[in-house]
């Protein structure tokens, strides 16, 4: 395996949708009426100019940690910096064309939590995209993201589709352009947004992010055109979010019409010893798990019950 990120993610998504997802839930068939609320994660990197660096399987632990490091928080939007260039159209065409390059981005969550800077750091923010309604009113967001360029005068939009309706926002930034249903997966919801710079530094690739780590990810100094960012959306079937904890993390809901349910290990309210806690991908845990490297580590989860009693099972 030595390929570009876009191709890697497309291949993984295809394999999860057609093979791995059925393998990961096979051991749960013995439980009746079980709501599997985490599920294998799908990733989509959008359209437009792609990140050209090649990655191997040894790089996946870092990439996975980058995409999932803040997945326990409720997504509230993203902001960033763009570079706009305007030039005359070719001979015979009136007017001009404006292109917009995404230089940097920062993902925002409920509770005032934000990711590190992706791409240029620090950056001067000149656009913001937030959820159209408070996350608790429309928590089940399905979305597709596209990063690239567009022509001035053509609607530049980011589409967020909820369970009941579709809303379109004109950003006029060109950083995100709609491409039909390119990254839309039925029954999946976008739970996190992340991204990569033009070139990921070797020191970052060899050092996965610890749990909830806020780290700026930028290209090596002197990289030609290195001040660029490429967005990645993270999708799964998690749909039993009751509310947002005061620290911005999700409060899980025990559904009334099921006898059992699952909570992803990475969707914790709080974890101590965070610098010694890492997110790992394990098919047996529906695609994700926490790895503790210190023996007195505690992970806390918050859920709202429905009056029923449950037996607790910990999958290791």
C-alpha positions as CSV (number, residue, x, y, z in Angstrom):
1,X,0.0,0.0,0.0
2,X,1.5,3.3,-1.2
3,X,-1.2,5.6,-2.4
4,X,-2.8,9.0,-2.1
5,X,-5.1,9.8,0.8
6,X,-8.2,10.3,-1.5
7,X,-7.7,6.8,-3.1
8,X,-7.0,5.2,0.3
9,X,-10.2,6.6,1.8
10,X,-12.3,5.6,-1.2
11,X,-11.0,2.1,-1.1
12,X,-11.6,1.8,2.7
13,X,-15.2,3.1,2.3
14,X,-15.9,0.6,-0.4
15,X,-14.5,-2.3,1.6
16,X,-16.4,-1.2,4.8
17,X,-19.7,-0.8,3.0
18,X,-19.4,-4.2,1.2
19,X,-17.4,-6.4,3.5
20,X,-16.0,-5.3,6.8
21,X,-19.1,-3.9,8.3
22,X,-20.8,-7.3,8.2
23,X,-17.7,-8.9,9.8
24,X,-17.5,-6.4,12.6
25,X,-21.1,-7.0,13.8
26,X,-21.1,-10.8,13.3
27,X,-20.3,-11.5,16.9
28,X,-23.3,-9.3,18.0
29,X,-25.9,-11.5,16.2
30,X,-26.5,-13.5,19.4
31,X,-28.0,-10.4,21.0
32,X,-31.7,-9.7,20.2
33,X,-32.9,-6.2,19.4
34,X,-29.5,-4.6,19.8
35,X,-29.0,-1.1,18.5
36,X,-25.5,-0.8,17.1
37,X,-25.0,2.9,17.3
38,X,-21.3,3.3,16.5
39,X,-20.6,1.2,13.4
40,X,-17.7,1.2,11.1
41,X,-16.5,4.7,10.1
42,X,-16.6,6.0,6.6
43,X,-14.3,8.8,5.3
44,X,-14.7,11.1,2.4
45,X,-12.1,13.7,1.2
46,X,-14.3,15.7,-1.3
47,X,-13.4,16.8,-4.8
48,X,-11.2,19.4,-6.3
49,X,-7.4,19.4,-6.3
50,X,-6.3,16.5,-4.2
51,X,-3.6,16.0,-1.6
52,X,-0.8,14.3,-3.6
53,X,1.4,12.8,-0.8
54,X,1.5,9.0,-0.8
55,X,0.8,7.1,2.4
56,X,1.4,3.5,3.5
57,X,-0.4,1.3,6.0
58,X,2.2,2.4,8.6
59,X,0.8,5.9,8.4
60,X,-2.8,4.9,9.1
61,X,-2.5,5.0,13.0
62,X,-1.7,8.7,12.7
63,X,-4.3,9.5,10.1
64,X,-6.9,7.6,12.1
65,X,-6.1,9.5,15.3
66,X,-6.3,12.8,13.3
67,X,-9.7,12.0,12.0
68,X,-11.2,10.6,15.3
69,X,-9.3,12.6,18.0
70,X,-12.4,14.8,18.9
71,X,-15.2,12.4,17.8
72,X,-16.7,12.4,21.3
73,X,-17.7,16.1,20.9
74,X,-20.8,17.3,19.1
75,X,-19.8,19.0,15.8
76,X,-20.7,22.6,15.6
77,X,-19.1,23.7,12.3
78,X,-15.7,24.8,11.0
79,X,-13.9,28.0,10.1
80,X,-10.8,28.8,8.0
81,X,-8.8,31.0,5.7
82,X,-9.0,31.1,1.9
83,X,-6.9,32.8,-0.7
84,X,-8.8,34.3,-3.6
85,X,-7.3,35.1,-7.1
86,X,-9.1,36.9,-9.8
87,X,-8.0,36.9,-13.5
88,X,-9.5,37.8,-16.8
89,X,-11.3,35.1,-18.7
90,X,-9.8,33.7,-21.9
91,X,-10.2,35.6,-25.2
92,X,-13.8,35.8,-26.3
93,X,-15.4,35.4,-22.8
94,X,-16.4,38.5,-20.9
95,X,-15.7,39.1,-17.2
96,X,-13.3,37.3,-15.0
97,X,-12.8,34.1,-13.0
98,X,-12.0,34.0,-9.3
99,X,-10.5,30.9,-7.7
100,X,-10.3,30.2,-4.0
101,X,-7.8,28.0,-2.3
102,X,-8.3,26.6,1.2
103,X,-5.3,27.6,3.2
104,X,-6.3,26.4,6.6
105,X,-9.2,25.2,8.7
106,X,-10.2,24.7,12.3
107,X,-13.1,22.4,13.4
108,X,-15.5,23.7,16.1
109,X,-17.5,21.8,18.6
110,X,-20.2,22.6,21.2
111,X,-18.9,23.8,24.5
112,X,-16.3,26.1,22.9
113,X,-13.9,23.2,21.9
114,X,-11.9,23.6,18.7
115,X,-9.4,21.4,16.9
116,X,-5.9,22.4,16.2
117,X,-5.1,24.4,13.0
118,X,-5.0,22.3,9.8
119,X,-2.8,23.8,7.1
120,X,-1.3,27.2,7.7
121,X,-0.9,28.1,11.4
122,X,-1.6,30.6,12.7
123,X,-4.1,31.9,10.1
124,X,-6.4,34.9,9.6
125,X,-9.9,33.5,9.5
126,X,-12.0,34.9,6.7
127,X,-14.9,32.4,6.5
128,X,-17.1,30.4,8.9
129,X,-19.5,27.6,8.4
130,X,-21.7,26.5,11.3
131,X,-24.7,24.2,11.6
132,X,-27.8,26.0,10.6
133,X,-29.7,25.1,13.7
134,X,-28.5,24.4,17.2
135,X,-26.9,20.9,17.2
136,X,-29.4,19.5,19.7
137,X,-32.4,20.4,17.4
138,X,-30.8,18.8,14.3
139,X,-28.2,16.5,15.6
140,X,-28.4,14.0,12.8
141,X,-26.4,15.8,10.1
142,X,-25.6,14.0,6.9
143,X,-23.3,15.9,4.7
144,X,-20.9,16.0,1.8
145,X,-17.9,18.2,1.6
146,X,-15.9,19.3,-1.4
147,X,-12.7,21.4,-1.4
148,X,-11.4,23.0,-4.6
149,X,-12.2,26.0,-6.7
150,X,-15.1,27.6,-8.6
151,X,-15.9,30.3,-11.1
152,X,-17.1,33.7,-9.8
153,X,-20.8,34.0,-10.3
154,X,-21.5,30.2,-9.9
155,X,-23.1,29.4,-6.6
156,X,-20.6,28.2,-4.1
157,X,-22.3,26.1,-1.4
158,X,-21.8,23.6,1.3
159,X,-24.8,21.2,1.7
160,X,-25.9,19.9,5.0
161,X,-28.8,17.4,4.8
162,X,-30.7,16.6,8.0
163,X,-33.2,13.7,8.4
164,X,-36.1,15.8,7.3
165,X,-34.9,18.5,4.9
166,X,-32.0,19.9,3.0
167,X,-30.6,23.3,3.4
168,X,-28.0,25.1,1.3
169,X,-25.7,27.9,2.4
170,X,-23.9,30.2,0.0
171,X,-20.4,30.7,1.4
172,X,-19.0,32.7,-1.5
173,X,-15.7,31.4,-0.4
174,X,-15.1,28.6,-2.9
175,X,-13.4,26.5,-0.4
176,X,-16.3,24.0,-0.4
177,X,-18.3,23.3,-3.5
178,X,-21.3,20.9,-3.9
179,X,-20.8,17.8,-6.0
180,X,-24.2,16.2,-5.9
181,X,-24.3,13.3,-3.5
182,X,-20.6,12.4,-3.9
183,X,-20.0,11.9,-0.2
184,X,-23.6,11.1,0.9
185,X,-24.1,7.7,2.5
186,X,-27.7,6.7,3.4
187,X,-28.2,5.9,7.1
188,X,-24.8,7.5,8.0
189,X,-24.3,10.9,9.7
190,X,-21.3,13.1,9.6
191,X,-20.0,13.1,13.2
192,X,-16.7,14.8,12.7
193,X,-14.7,16.9,10.2
194,X,-10.9,16.8,10.0
195,X,-8.3,17.3,7.3
196,X,-4.7,17.1,6.2
197,X,-2.1,19.7,5.0
198,X,-0.5,19.5,1.6
199,X,2.4,17.4,3.1
200,X,2.2,15.7,6.5
201,X,5.5,15.9,8.3
202,X,7.3,12.7,9.2
203,X,7.4,13.6,12.8
204,X,3.6,13.8,12.8
205,X,3.2,10.6,10.9
206,X,5.2,8.7,13.5
207,X,3.4,10.3,16.5
208,X,-0.4,9.6,16.6
209,X,-2.5,12.1,18.5
210,X,-3.5,11.2,22.0
211,X,-7.1,11.4,23.1
212,X,-8.6,14.9,22.5
213,X,-5.1,16.3,21.7
214,X,-5.2,19.7,20.1
215,X,-2.2,19.8,17.7
216,X,-1.6,22.1,14.8
217,X,-0.9,20.0,11.6
218,X,1.1,21.9,9.0
219,X,3.4,21.1,6.1
220,X,7.2,21.2,6.6
221,X,8.7,24.7,6.5
222,X,9.6,25.6,2.9
223,X,7.2,23.2,1.2
224,X,6.2,24.9,-2.1
225,X,2.5,25.8,-1.8
226,X,2.6,24.2,1.6
227,X,-0.1,26.5,3.1
228,X,-3.0,24.4,2.0
229,X,-5.6,22.2,3.7
230,X,-7.8,19.4,2.5
231,X,-10.9,18.5,4.4
232,X,-12.1,15.0,5.3
233,X,-15.6,14.2,6.6
234,X,-16.1,11.3,9.1
235,X,-19.4,9.4,8.9
236,X,-21.0,6.7,11.0
237,X,-24.5,5.5,12.2
238,X,-24.4,7.1,15.6
239,X,-27.9,8.6,16.1
240,X,-28.8,8.2,19.8
241,X,-27.4,11.6,21.1
242,X,-29.7,13.0,23.8
243,X,-27.9,16.2,24.6
244,X,-24.5,17.9,25.0
245,X,-22.5,17.7,28.2
246,X,-21.2,20.9,29.7
247,X,-17.8,20.1,28.3
248,X,-19.1,19.7,24.8
249,X,-19.1,15.9,24.7
250,X,-22.2,13.9,23.7
251,X,-24.7,12.4,26.2
252,X,-26.0,9.1,24.9
253,X,-29.6,8.1,24.8
254,X,-31.0,4.6,25.6
255,X,-33.7,4.1,23.0
256,X,-37.2,3.0,24.1
257,X,-37.8,0.5,21.3
258,X,-34.7,-1.6,21.7
259,X,-33.6,-4.0,24.5
260,X,-30.0,-3.1,24.1
261,X,-27.6,-0.6,22.6
262,X,-23.9,0.1,22.2
263,X,-21.7,3.1,23.0
264,X,-18.5,3.5,21.0
265,X,-15.4,3.5,23.4
266,X,-14.1,6.7,21.8
267,X,-17.4,8.6,22.6
268,X,-16.4,9.2,26.2
269,X,-17.4,12.2,28.4
270,X,-14.0,12.5,30.0
271,X,-10.8,10.5,30.1
272,X,-8.0,11.1,32.6
273,X,-4.3,10.5,31.6
274,X,-5.2,11.7,28.1
275,X,-1.6,11.9,27.1
276,X,-1.3,8.2,27.6
277,X,-4.6,7.3,26.0
278,X,-4.9,6.6,22.2
279,X,-7.6,5.8,19.8
280,X,-7.1,2.5,18.0
281,X,-9.1,0.9,15.2
282,X,-10.4,-2.6,16.0
283,X,-13.0,-4.4,13.9
284,X,-14.3,-6.3,16.9
285,X,-15.4,-3.0,18.5
286,X,-17.3,-1.8,15.5
287,X,-14.3,0.1,14.2
288,X,-12.9,1.9,17.2
289,X,-11.4,1.4,20.6
290,X,-9.4,3.2,23.3
291,X,-5.9,2.0,24.2
292,X,-4.7,2.8,27.8
293,X,-1.0,3.0,28.4
294,X,-1.3,3.8,32.1
295,X,-3.0,1.4,34.5
296,X,-5.0,4.0,36.6
297,X,-6.8,5.5,33.6
298,X,-10.5,6.0,33.8
299,X,-13.0,6.7,31.0
300,X,-16.4,8.1,31.9
301,X,-19.5,8.0,29.7
302,X,-22.8,9.9,30.2
303,X,-26.2,8.5,29.1
304,X,-29.8,9.2,29.6
305,X,-31.8,6.1,30.6
306,X,-35.4,5.2,29.7
307,X,-36.4,3.5,33.0
308,X,-35.1,0.1,32.0
309,X,-32.4,-1.9,33.6
310,X,-29.4,-3.1,31.5
311,X,-26.6,-5.6,31.9
312,X,-23.3,-4.0,31.1
313,X,-20.9,-5.7,28.7
314,X,-17.4,-4.5,28.0
315,X,-15.8,-5.6,24.8
316,X,-12.0,-5.9,24.9
